[in-house]
Amino acid sequence: MTRRVRCSQCGMLYDISTGRCPKCDTPPYQENRRATLTVDIAHHGQRMHDAIEQFEEALQQARDQGYGYLRLIVGSGKINKELALDLETARWRGLIKSYQYDDPNLGAYLVKLAYDRKT
């Protein structure tokens, strides 16, 4: 299935699977590099499994759309502690550069995403 995006620099419509705009070489979603995607994964009665699944989906969405940061609202309970383990794993795997509490809110993490040099 082809997914087309419009280049934020030149306006050309192209297939996202090409990885870059064929006209001006801009990565898709370049305007998102300085933006933050915010997702609440712990305030709607989620169970641990559901919250972790939501985290993985949010991380994939943020990476697919080229966001620079992902802000995860997690509350201060068990999900917060469990998510720290998943964030450390994501950092170890190279999916994120770093993570920290979104100071002063200890119920939210701010995650800096990692990308290879091509994107």
HUMO-V848462 format. One record per run of one state. SS is the DSSP state (@ for helix, = for strand, . for the rest). FROM is the first residue (numbers start at 1). TO is the last residue. If there is no record, write none. Layout:
BEGIN
SS | FROM | TO
SS | FROM | TO
END
This chain:
BEGIN
. | 1 | 3
= | 4 | 6
. | 7 | 12
= | 13 | 15
@ | 16 | 18
. | 19 | 19
= | 20 | 20
. | 21 | 26
= | 27 | 27
. | 28 | 29
@ | 30 | 34
. | 35 | 35
= | 36 | 40
. | 41 | 47
@ | 48 | 64
. | 65 | 68
= | 69 | 73
. | 74 | 77
@ | 78 | 92
. | 93 | 95
= | 96 | 102
. | 103 | 104
= | 105 | 113
. | 114 | 119
END
